[in-house]
């Protein structure tokens, strides 16, 4: 009887996707592996959850190692090894400069 209960439990998990949830929401969902930004860029969920609300302007991706920030249309947006999302005004105040811009 215990064997039958185990088999039924496993069949139930397989039928429902193994406990993984899926979502079509535009915002990141806890447990999701990645999300797509409006520019089509893929980002991991840990980065997606840390995007600050900057009001009418979009957050930039700031490379914390080089002190360069990337705007949403930049291919490196969210893709450098060391970085975080920040509001542009905060990035400038902390000494970051625009990628490809004057130092």
Biopython code that builds the backbone (N, CA, C, O; Angstrom):
import numpy as np
from Bio.PDB.StructureBuilder import StructureBuilder

atoms = [
    (1, "UNK", "N", (0.820, -1.185, 0.000)),
    (1, "UNK", "CA", (0.000, 0.000, 0.000)),
    (1, "UNK", "C", (0.874, 1.262, 0.000)),
    (1, "UNK", "O", (0.558, 2.236, -0.684)),
    (2, "UNK", "N", (1.971, 1.242, 0.768)),
    (2, "UNK", "CA", (2.867, 2.385, 0.818)),
    (2, "UNK", "C", (3.494, 2.632, -0.554)),
    (2, "UNK", "O", (3.677, 3.780, -0.957)),
    (3, "UNK", "N", (3.820, 1.564, -1.262)),
    (3, "UNK", "CA", (4.378, 1.662, -2.605)),
    (3, "UNK", "C", (3.392, 2.345, -3.547)),
    (3, "UNK", "O", (3.787, 3.206, -4.333)),
    (4, "UNK", "N", (2.124, 1.976, -3.480)),
    (4, "UNK", "CA", (1.086, 2.544, -4.334)),
    (4, "UNK", "C", (0.938, 4.047, -4.064)),
    (4, "UNK", "O", (0.794, 4.830, -5.003)),
    (5, "UNK", "N", (0.973, 4.447, -2.807)),
    (5, "UNK", "CA", (0.858, 5.868, -2.459)),
    (5, "UNK", "C", (2.027, 6.661, -3.028)),
    (5, "UNK", "O", (1.843, 7.777, -3.515)),
    (6, "UNK", "N", (3.223, 6.096, -2.971)),
    (6, "UNK", "CA", (4.408, 6.764, -3.517)),
    (6, "UNK", "C", (4.293, 6.920, -5.024)),
    (6, "UNK", "O", (4.610, 7.982, -5.561)),
    (7, "UNK", "N", (3.846, 5.882, -5.713)),
    (7, "UNK", "CA", (3.678, 5.928, -7.168)),
    (7, "UNK", "C", (2.641, 6.983, -7.537)),
    (7, "UNK", "O", (2.853, 7.757, -8.471)),
    (8, "UNK", "N", (1.522, 7.024, -6.814)),
    (8, "UNK", "CA", (0.484, 8.006, -7.108)),
    (8, "UNK", "C", (0.987, 9.431, -6.868)),
    (8, "UNK", "O", (0.662, 10.338, -7.633)),
    (9, "UNK", "N", (1.766, 9.629, -5.826)),
    (9, "UNK", "CA", (2.326, 10.948, -5.543)),
    (9, "UNK", "C", (3.266, 11.383, -6.663)),
    (9, "UNK", "O", (3.196, 12.525, -7.117)),
    (10, "UNK", "N", (4.130, 10.500, -7.109)),
    (10, "UNK", "CA", (5.053, 10.822, -8.194)),
    (10, "UNK", "C", (4.309, 11.105, -9.491)),
    (10, "UNK", "O", (4.671, 12.027, -10.221)),
    (11, "UNK", "N", (3.278, 10.327, -9.788)),
    (11, "UNK", "CA", (2.480, 10.567, -10.994)),
    (11, "UNK", "C", (1.809, 11.932, -10.930)),
    (11, "UNK", "O", (1.717, 12.630, -11.940)),
    (12, "UNK", "N", (1.347, 12.310, -9.761)),
    (12, "UNK", "CA", (0.724, 13.617, -9.593)),
    (12, "UNK", "C", (1.698, 14.749, -9.821)),
    (12, "UNK", "O", (1.346, 15.752, -10.441)),
    (13, "UNK", "N", (2.928, 14.607, -9.326)),
    (13, "UNK", "CA", (3.944, 15.633, -9.534)),
    (13, "UNK", "C", (4.321, 15.754, -11.000)),
    (13, "UNK", "O", (4.505, 16.864, -11.499)),
    (14, "UNK", "N", (4.439, 14.645, -11.692)),
    (14, "UNK", "CA", (4.783, 14.662, -13.107)),
    (14, "UNK", "C", (3.662, 15.319, -13.904)),
    (14, "UNK", "O", (3.928, 16.120, -14.801)),
    (15, "UNK", "N", (2.427, 14.993, -13.590)),
    (15, "UNK", "CA", (1.283, 15.524, -14.321)),
    (15, "UNK", "C", (1.149, 17.029, -14.148)),
    (15, "UNK", "O", (0.695, 17.712, -15.066)),
    (16, "UNK", "N", (1.534, 17.563, -12.994)),
    (16, "UNK", "CA", (1.374, 19.004, -12.763)),
    (16, "UNK", "C", (2.667, 19.769, -13.023)),
    (16, "UNK", "O", (2.751, 20.942, -12.660)),
    (17, "UNK", "N", (3.656, 19.170, -13.622)),
    (17, "UNK", "CA", (4.895, 19.862, -13.969)),
    (17, "UNK", "C", (5.957, 19.775, -12.900)),
    (17, "UNK", "O", (6.910, 20.555, -12.918)),
    (18, "UNK", "N", (5.822, 18.850, -11.972)),
    (18, "UNK", "CA", (6.851, 18.660, -10.957)),
    (18, "UNK", "C", (6.909, 19.761, -9.919)),
    (18, "UNK", "O", (7.945, 19.971, -9.288)),
    (19, "UNK", "N", (5.816, 20.456, -9.741)),
    (19, "UNK", "CA", (5.785, 21.509, -8.741)),
    (19, "UNK", "C", (6.281, 22.846, -9.248)),
    (19, "UNK", "O", (6.285, 23.814, -8.488)),
    (20, "UNK", "N", (6.698, 22.943, -10.494)),
    (20, "UNK", "CA", (7.169, 24.200, -11.060)),
    (20, "UNK", "C", (5.958, 24.977, -11.574)),
    (20, "UNK", "O", (5.026, 24.402, -12.135)),
    (21, "UNK", "N", (5.990, 26.285, -11.373)),
    (21, "UNK", "CA", (4.896, 27.107, -11.869)),
    (21, "UNK", "C", (5.369, 27.895, -13.073)),
    (21, "UNK", "O", (6.555, 28.195, -13.211)),
    (22, "UNK", "N", (4.434, 28.226, -13.938)),
    (22, "UNK", "CA", (4.729, 29.068, -15.080)),
    (22, "UNK", "C", (3.806, 30.262, -15.039)),
    (22, "UNK", "O", (2.729, 30.208, -14.446)),
    (23, "UNK", "N", (4.225, 31.328, -15.661)),
    (23, "UNK", "CA", (3.426, 32.547, -15.662)),
    (23, "UNK", "C", (3.664, 33.291, -16.952)),
    (23, "UNK", "O", (4.754, 33.243, -17.522)),
    (24, "UNK", "N", (2.635, 33.980, -17.407)),
    (24, "UNK", "CA", (2.778, 34.835, -18.578)),
    (24, "UNK", "C", (2.799, 36.299, -18.182)),
    (24, "UNK", "O", (2.679, 37.175, -19.039)),
    (25, "UNK", "N", (2.949, 36.575, -16.897)),
    (25, "UNK", "CA", (2.970, 37.953, -16.404)),
    (25, "UNK", "C", (4.212, 38.677, -16.904)),
    (25, "UNK", "O", (5.248, 38.058, -17.146)),
    (26, "UNK", "N", (4.101, 39.978, -17.055)),
    (26, "UNK", "CA", (5.228, 40.782, -17.517)),
    (26, "UNK", "C", (6.250, 40.999, -16.415)),
    (26, "UNK", "O", (7.422, 41.254, -16.695)),
    (27, "UNK", "N", (5.819, 40.902, -15.165)),
    (27, "UNK", "CA", (6.745, 41.084, -14.057)),
    (27, "UNK", "C", (7.321, 39.743, -13.649)),
    (27, "UNK", "O", (6.687, 38.710, -13.865)),
    (28, "UNK", "N", (8.514, 39.736, -13.060)),
    (28, "UNK", "CA", (9.131, 38.480, -12.654)),
    (28, "UNK", "C", (8.297, 37.771, -11.590)),
    (28, "UNK", "O", (7.664, 38.412, -10.751)),
    (29, "UNK", "N", (8.306, 36.460, -11.636)),
    (29, "UNK", "CA", (7.567, 35.641, -10.690)),
    (29, "UNK", "C", (8.568, 34.846, -9.864)),
    (29, "UNK", "O", (9.532, 34.299, -10.400)),
    (30, "UNK", "N", (8.337, 34.787, -8.569)),
    (30, "UNK", "CA", (9.226, 34.019, -7.690)),
    (30, "UNK", "C", (9.346, 32.595, -8.210)),
    (30, "UNK", "O", (8.332, 31.946, -8.471)),
    (31, "UNK", "N", (10.548, 32.107, -8.362)),
    (31, "UNK", "CA", (10.772, 30.755, -8.849)),
    (31, "UNK", "C", (11.009, 30.690, -10.349)),
    (31, "UNK", "O", (11.437, 29.653, -10.855)),
    (32, "UNK", "N", (10.739, 31.780, -11.080)),
    (32, "UNK", "CA", (10.968, 31.781, -12.520)),
    (32, "UNK", "C", (12.459, 31.925, -12.766)),
    (32, "UNK", "O", (13.160, 32.580, -11.994)),
    (33, "UNK", "N", (12.946, 31.318, -13.837)),
    (33, "UNK", "CA", (14.378, 31.355, -14.079)),
    (33, "UNK", "C", (14.823, 32.644, -14.744)),
    (33, "UNK", "O", (15.942, 33.096, -14.504)),
    (34, "UNK", "N", (13.982, 33.250, -15.572)),
    (34, "UNK", "CA", (14.356, 34.524, -16.165)),
    (34, "UNK", "C", (13.129, 35.256, -16.664)),
    (34, "UNK", "O", (12.040, 34.687, -16.740)),
    (35, "UNK", "N", (13.310, 36.525, -17.005)),
    (35, "UNK", "CA", (12.247, 37.370, -17.513)),
    (35, "UNK", "C", (12.767, 38.093, -18.727)),
    (35, "UNK", "O", (13.978, 38.174, -18.932)),
    (36, "UNK", "N", (11.865, 38.624, -19.540)),
    (36, "UNK", "CA", (12.251, 39.383, -20.710)),
    (36, "UNK", "C", (11.896, 40.842, -20.487)),
    (36, "UNK", "O", (10.764, 41.161, -20.122)),
    (37, "UNK", "N", (12.858, 41.729, -20.704)),
    (37, "UNK", "CA", (12.611, 43.156, -20.598)),
    (37, "UNK", "C", (11.893, 43.634, -21.843)),
    (37, "UNK", "O", (11.774, 42.892, -22.818)),
    (38, "UNK", "N", (11.410, 44.878, -21.819)),
    (38, "UNK", "CA", (10.698, 45.430, -22.961)),
    (38, "UNK", "C", (11.577, 45.521, -24.198)),
    (38, "UNK", "O", (11.056, 45.544, -25.313)),
    (39, "UNK", "N", (12.889, 45.573, -24.035)),
    (39, "UNK", "CA", (13.774, 45.622, -25.196)),
    (39, "UNK", "C", (14.182, 44.228, -25.672)),
    (39, "UNK", "O", (15.036, 44.105, -26.550)),
    (40, "UNK", "N", (13.578, 43.167, -25.099)),
    (40, "UNK", "CA", (13.869, 41.803, -25.511)),
    (40, "UNK", "C", (15.045, 41.182, -24.793)),
    (40, "UNK", "O", (15.399, 40.036, -25.070)),
    (41, "UNK", "N", (15.657, 41.909, -23.880)),
    (41, "UNK", "CA", (16.813, 41.408, -23.144)),
    (41, "UNK", "C", (16.367, 40.405, -22.090)),
    (41, "UNK", "O", (15.400, 40.647, -21.368)),
    (42, "UNK", "N", (17.063, 39.288, -22.001)),
    (42, "UNK", "CA", (16.796, 38.303, -20.957)),
    (42, "UNK", "C", (17.579, 38.685, -19.714)),
    (42, "UNK", "O", (18.727, 39.119, -19.811)),
    (43, "UNK", "N", (16.967, 38.528, -18.545)),
    (43, "UNK", "CA", (17.679, 38.766, -17.304)),
    (43, "UNK", "C", (17.253, 37.744, -16.274)),
    (43, "UNK", "O", (16.147, 37.207, -16.337)),
    (44, "UNK", "N", (18.126, 37.481, -15.335)),
    (44, "UNK", "CA", (17.804, 36.519, -14.296)),
    (44, "UNK", "C", (16.855, 37.132, -13.288)),
    (44, "UNK", "O", (16.780, 38.354, -13.156)),
    (45, "UNK", "N", (16.135, 36.287, -12.580)),
    (45, "UNK", "CA", (15.128, 36.763, -11.637)),
    (45, "UNK", "C", (15.727, 37.573, -10.503)),
    (45, "UNK", "O", (15.090, 38.515, -10.032)),
    (46, "UNK", "N", (16.945, 37.237, -10.039)),
    (46, "UNK", "CA", (17.522, 38.003, -8.952)),
    (46, "UNK", "C", (17.792, 39.438, -9.370)),
    (46, "UNK", "O", (17.693, 40.338, -8.536)),
    (47, "UNK", "N", (18.135, 39.687, -10.643)),
    (47, "UNK", "CA", (18.319, 41.050, -11.128)),
    (47, "UNK", "C", (16.985, 41.737, -11.351)),
    (47, "UNK", "O", (16.840, 42.922, -11.049)),
    (48, "UNK", "N", (16.027, 41.023, -11.868)),
    (48, "UNK", "CA", (14.728, 41.596, -12.168)),
    (48, "UNK", "C", (14.062, 42.136, -10.925)),
    (48, "UNK", "O", (13.407, 43.177, -10.977)),
    (49, "UNK", "N", (14.213, 41.459, -9.823)),
    (49, "UNK", "CA", (13.552, 41.893, -8.601)),
    (49, "UNK", "C", (14.224, 43.107, -7.986)),
    (49, "UNK", "O", (13.660, 43.704, -7.069)),
    (50, "UNK", "N", (15.400, 43.496, -8.449)),
    (50, "UNK", "CA", (16.111, 44.621, -7.849)),
    (50, "UNK", "C", (16.087, 45.870, -8.723)),
    (50, "UNK", "O", (16.855, 46.798, -8.472)),
    (51, "UNK", "N", (15.227, 45.921, -9.745)),
    (51, "UNK", "CA", (15.143, 47.106, -10.589)),
    (51, "UNK", "C", (14.367, 48.181, -9.829)),
    (51, "UNK", "O", (13.206, 47.973, -9.476)),
    (52, "UNK", "N", (14.998, 49.324, -9.576)),
    (52, "UNK", "CA", (14.310, 50.371, -8.823)),
    (52, "UNK", "C", (13.278, 51.099, -9.680)),
    (52, "UNK", "O", (13.378, 51.121, -10.907)),
    (53, "UNK", "N", (12.304, 51.683, -9.031)),
    (53, "UNK", "CA", (11.319, 52.510, -9.714)),
    (53, "UNK", "C", (11.898, 53.911, -9.804)),
    (53, "UNK", "O", (12.045, 54.589, -8.787)),
    (54, "UNK", "N", (12.225, 54.349, -11.007)),
    (54, "UNK", "CA", (12.855, 55.651, -11.214)),
    (54, "UNK", "C", (11.871, 56.680, -11.758)),
    (54, "UNK", "O", (12.280, 57.701, -12.310)),
    (55, "UNK", "N", (10.601, 56.420, -11.607)),
    (55, "UNK", "CA", (9.591, 57.355, -12.092)),
    (55, "UNK", "C", (9.463, 57.280, -13.606)),
    (55, "UNK", "O", (9.276, 56.201, -14.169)),
    (56, "UNK", "N", (9.567, 58.439, -14.263)),
    (56, "UNK", "CA", (9.360, 58.511, -15.709)),
    (56, "UNK", "C", (10.561, 58.019, -16.517)),
    (56, "UNK", "O", (10.432, 57.791, -17.720)),
    (57, "UNK", "N", (11.712, 57.852, -15.891)),
    (57, "UNK", "CA", (12.902, 57.381, -16.609)),
    (57, "UNK", "C", (13.153, 55.914, -16.274)),
    (57, "UNK", "O", (12.763, 55.430, -15.211)),
    (58, "UNK", "N", (13.807, 55.220, -17.193)),
    (58, "UNK", "CA", (14.131, 53.811, -16.960)),
    (58, "UNK", "C", (15.424, 53.688, -16.177)),
    (58, "UNK", "O", (16.327, 54.516, -16.291)),
    (59, "UNK", "N", (15.487, 52.632, -15.381)),
    (59, "UNK", "CA", (16.709, 52.337, -14.638)),
    (59, "UNK", "C", (17.824, 51.983, -15.610)),
    (59, "UNK", "O", (17.567, 51.495, -16.711)),
    (60, "UNK", "N", (19.047, 52.228, -15.202)),
    (60, "UNK", "CA", (20.224, 51.872, -15.995)),
    (60, "UNK", "C", (20.904, 50.687, -15.322)),
    (60, "UNK", "O", (20.688, 50.424, -14.139)),
    (61, "UNK", "N", (21.728, 49.975, -16.087)),
    (61, "UNK", "CA", (22.544, 48.889, -15.546)),
    (61, "UNK", "C", (23.919, 49.476, -15.282)),
    (61, "UNK", "O", (24.596, 49.913, -16.213)),
    (62, "UNK", "N", (24.336, 49.490, -14.031)),
    (62, "UNK", "CA", (25.617, 50.076, -13.646)),
    (62, "UNK", "C", (26.635, 48.973, -13.387)),
    (62, "UNK", "O", (26.420, 48.110, -12.536)),
    (63, "UNK", "N", (27.736, 49.004, -14.117)),
    (63, "UNK", "CA", (28.824, 48.061, -13.919)),
    (63, "UNK", "C", (29.623, 48.563, -12.724)),
    (63, "UNK", "O", (30.311, 49.581, -12.808)),
    (64, "UNK", "N", (29.529, 47.849, -11.624)),
    (64, "UNK", "CA", (30.150, 48.295, -10.378)),
    (64, "UNK", "C", (31.677, 48.225, -10.393)),
    (64, "UNK", "O", (32.335, 48.854, -9.564)),
    (65, "UNK", "N", (32.230, 47.479, -11.311)),
    (65, "UNK", "CA", (33.693, 47.354, -11.378)),
    (65, "UNK", "C", (34.316, 48.494, -12.193)),
    (65, "UNK", "O", (35.370, 49.014, -11.827)),
    (66, "UNK", "N", (33.662, 48.883, -13.300)),
    (66, "UNK", "CA", (34.226, 49.904, -14.184)),
    (66, "UNK", "C", (33.604, 51.279, -14.009)),
    (66, "UNK", "O", (34.082, 52.251, -14.593)),
    (67, "UNK", "N", (32.537, 51.376, -13.210)),
    (67, "UNK", "CA", (31.806, 52.633, -12.988)),
    (67, "UNK", "C", (31.209, 53.192, -14.282)),
    (67, "UNK", "O", (31.144, 54.406, -14.472)),
    (68, "UNK", "N", (30.774, 52.290, -15.171)),
    (68, "UNK", "CA", (30.115, 52.648, -16.418)),
    (68, "UNK", "C", (28.672, 52.184, -16.309)),
    (68, "UNK", "O", (28.410, 51.100, -15.787)),
    (69, "UNK", "N", (27.715, 53.004, -16.804)),
    (69, "UNK", "CA", (26.336, 52.538, -16.813)),
    (69, "UNK", "C", (25.818, 52.398, -18.232)),
    (69, "UNK", "O", (26.230, 53.124, -19.137)),
    (70, "UNK", "N", (24.910, 51.457, -18.409)),
    (70, "UNK", "CA", (24.337, 51.127, -19.710)),
    (70, "UNK", "C", (22.842, 51.397, -19.683)),
    (70, "UNK", "O", (22.146, 50.993, -18.751)),
    (71, "UNK", "N", (22.353, 52.081, -20.709)),
    (71, "UNK", "CA", (20.924, 52.352, -20.815)),
    (71, "UNK", "C", (20.218, 51.144, -21.411)),
    (71, "UNK", "O", (20.871, 50.233, -21.921)),
    (72, "UNK", "N", (18.889, 51.127, -21.351)),
    (72, "UNK", "CA", (18.087, 49.968, -21.751)),
    (72, "UNK", "C", (18.302, 49.550, -23.204)),
    (72, "UNK", "O", (18.128, 48.374, -23.524)),
    (73, "UNK", "N", (18.672, 50.464, -24.087)),
    (73, "UNK", "CA", (18.887, 50.111, -25.498)),
    (73, "UNK", "C", (20.299, 49.604, -25.779)),
    (73, "UNK", "O", (20.607, 49.249, -26.917)),
    (74, "UNK", "N", (21.149, 49.563, -24.779)),
    (74, "UNK", "CA", (22.529, 49.095, -24.910)),
    (74, "UNK", "C", (22.557, 47.565, -24.828)),
    (74, "UNK", "O", (21.915, 46.999, -23.943)),
    (75, "UNK", "N", (23.278, 46.882, -25.720)),
    (75, "UNK", "CA", (23.347, 45.412, -25.674)),
    (75, "UNK", "C", (23.928, 44.858, -24.373)),
    (75, "UNK", "O", (23.686, 43.698, -24.040)),
    (76, "UNK", "N", (24.685, 45.661, -23.639)),
    (76, "UNK", "CA", (25.280, 45.200, -22.385)),
    (76, "UNK", "C", (24.360, 45.438, -21.185)),
    (76, "UNK", "O", (24.718, 45.107, -20.055)),
    (77, "UNK", "N", (23.189, 46.005, -21.422)),
    (77, "UNK", "CA", (22.227, 46.296, -20.348)),
    (77, "UNK", "C", (21.868, 45.007, -19.615)),
    (77, "UNK", "O", (21.249, 44.109, -20.185)),
    (78, "UNK", "N", (22.260, 44.929, -18.359)),
    (78, "UNK", "CA", (21.977, 43.756, -17.544)),
    (78, "UNK", "C", (22.880, 42.568, -17.798)),
    (78, "UNK", "O", (22.627, 41.484, -17.273)),
    (79, "UNK", "N", (23.933, 42.742, -18.595)),
    (79, "UNK", "CA", (24.765, 41.605, -18.978)),
    (79, "UNK", "C", (26.207, 41.651, -18.503)),
    (79, "UNK", "O", (26.963, 40.730, -18.816)),
    (80, "UNK", "N", (26.625, 42.653, -17.779)),
    (80, "UNK", "CA", (28.003, 42.637, -17.297)),
    (80, "UNK", "C", (28.093, 41.764, -16.053)),
    (80, "UNK", "O", (27.104, 41.566, -15.348)),
    (81, "UNK", "N", (29.272, 41.251, -15.794)),
    (81, "UNK", "CA", (29.455, 40.318, -14.681)),
    (81, "UNK", "C", (29.207, 40.979, -13.333)),
    (81, "UNK", "O", (28.585, 40.387, -12.451)),
    (82, "UNK", "N", (29.691, 42.200, -13.175)),
    (82, "UNK", "CA", (29.547, 42.927, -11.906)),
    (82, "UNK", "C", (28.641, 44.118, -12.159)),
    (82, "UNK", "O", (29.018, 45.034, -12.889)),
    (83, "UNK", "N", (27.462, 44.121, -11.575)),
    (83, "UNK", "CA", (26.601, 45.267, -11.796)),
    (83, "UNK", "C", (25.312, 45.213, -11.021)),
    (83, "UNK", "O", (24.997, 44.228, -10.352)),
    (84, "UNK", "N", (24.570, 46.306, -11.130)),
    (84, "UNK", "CA", (23.267, 46.409, -10.487)),
    (84, "UNK", "C", (22.454, 47.470, -11.213)),
    (84, "UNK", "O", (23.004, 48.324, -11.908)),
    (85, "UNK", "N", (21.140, 47.406, -11.043)),
    (85, "UNK", "CA", (20.255, 48.403, -11.617)),
    (85, "UNK", "C", (20.185, 49.603, -10.689)),
    (85, "UNK", "O", (20.123, 49.450, -9.469)),
    (86, "UNK", "N", (20.196, 50.809, -11.273)),
    (86, "UNK", "CA", (20.100, 52.048, -10.508)),
    (86, "UNK", "C", (19.335, 53.074, -11.334)),
    (86, "UNK", "O", (19.198, 52.943, -12.550)),
    (87, "UNK", "N", (18.852, 54.075, -10.658)),
    (87, "UNK", "CA", (18.271, 55.218, -11.350)),
    (87, "UNK", "C", (19.432, 56.022, -11.945)),
    (87, "UNK", "O", (20.495, 56.106, -11.329)),
    (88, "UNK", "N", (19.248, 56.616, -13.134)),
    (88, "UNK", "CA", (20.350, 57.373, -13.758)),
    (88, "UNK", "C", (20.905, 58.476, -12.862)),
    (88, "UNK", "O", (22.116, 58.697, -12.837)),
    (89, "UNK", "N", (20.042, 59.166, -12.131)),
    (89, "UNK", "CA", (20.515, 60.251, -11.270)),
    (89, "UNK", "C", (21.416, 59.719, -10.155)),
    (89, "UNK", "O", (22.394, 60.372, -9.791)),
    (90, "UNK", "N", (21.103, 58.559, -9.618)),
    (90, "UNK", "CA", (21.922, 57.953, -8.566)),
    (90, "UNK", "C", (23.259, 57.519, -9.153)),
    (90, "UNK", "O", (24.305, 57.723, -8.537)),
    (91, "UNK", "N", (23.228, 56.921, -10.342)),
    (91, "UNK", "CA", (24.465, 56.477, -10.987)),
    (91, "UNK", "C", (25.406, 57.660, -11.212)),
    (91, "UNK", "O", (26.601, 57.568, -10.928)),
    (92, "UNK", "N", (24.870, 58.770, -11.720)),
    (92, "UNK", "CA", (25.706, 59.959, -11.958)),
    (92, "UNK", "C", (26.244, 60.510, -10.649)),
    (92, "UNK", "O", (27.415, 60.882, -10.565)),
    (93, "UNK", "N", (25.395, 60.565, -9.624)),
    (93, "UNK", "CA", (25.807, 61.091, -8.319)),
    (93, "UNK", "C", (26.922, 60.241, -7.698)),
    (93, "UNK", "O", (27.779, 60.760, -6.982)),
    (94, "UNK", "N", (26.904, 58.927, -7.978)),
    (94, "UNK", "CA", (27.916, 58.022, -7.428)),
    (94, "UNK", "C", (29.157, 57.906, -8.306)),
    (94, "UNK", "O", (30.034, 57.087, -8.032)),
    (95, "UNK", "N", (29.237, 58.724, -9.367)),
    (95, "UNK", "CA", (30.451, 58.781, -10.180)),
    (95, "UNK", "C", (30.457, 57.854, -11.399)),
    (95, "UNK", "O", (31.503, 57.693, -12.027)),
    (96, "UNK", "N", (29.347, 57.253, -11.745)),
    (96, "UNK", "CA", (29.269, 56.418, -12.939)),
    (96, "UNK", "C", (29.136, 57.308, -14.165)),
    (96, "UNK", "O", (28.607, 58.416, -14.074)),
    (97, "UNK", "N", (29.617, 56.828, -15.320)),
    (97, "UNK", "CA", (29.454, 57.573, -16.557)),
    (97, "UNK", "C", (28.838, 56.667, -17.619)),
    (97, "UNK", "O", (28.957, 55.443, -17.556)),
    (98, "UNK", "N", (28.180, 57.286, -18.591)),
    (98, "UNK", "CA", (27.488, 56.573, -19.649)),
    (98, "UNK", "C", (28.474, 55.796, -20.516)),
    (98, "UNK", "O", (29.524, 56.317, -20.890)),
    (99, "UNK", "N", (28.135, 54.559, -20.832)),
    (99, "UNK", "CA", (28.983, 53.738, -21.703)),
    (99, "UNK", "C", (29.175, 54.445, -23.036)),
    (99, "UNK", "O", (28.207, 54.910, -23.639)),
    (100, "UNK", "N", (30.403, 54.528, -23.493)),
    (100, "UNK", "CA", (30.709, 55.185, -24.756)),
    (100, "UNK", "C", (30.758, 56.689, -24.655)),
    (100, "UNK", "O", (31.077, 57.361, -25.636)),
    (101, "UNK", "N", (30.452, 57.235, -23.498)),
    (101, "UNK", "CA", (30.462, 58.686, -23.309)),
    (101, "UNK", "C", (31.796, 59.193, -22.811)),
    (101, "UNK", "O", (32.731, 58.418, -22.611)),
    (102, "UNK", "N", (31.880, 60.477, -22.614)),
    (102, "UNK", "CA", (33.111, 61.092, -22.090)),
    (102, "UNK", "C", (33.278, 60.729, -20.624)),
    (102, "UNK", "O", (32.291, 60.565, -19.907)),
    (103, "UNK", "N", (34.515, 60.603, -20.176)),
    (103, "UNK", "CA", (34.808, 60.242, -18.788)),
    (103, "UNK", "C", (34.781, 61.453, -17.921)),
    (103, "UNK", "O", (35.004, 61.353, -16.714)),
]
sb = StructureBuilder()
sb.init_structure("model")
sb.init_model(0)
sb.init_chain("A")
sb.init_seg("    ")
for serial, (resi, resn, name, xyz) in enumerate(atoms, 1):
    if name == "N":
        sb.init_residue(resn, " ", resi, " ")
    sb.init_atom(name, np.array(xyz, "f"), 0.0, 1.0, " ", f" {name:<3s}", serial, name[0])
structure = sb.get_structure()
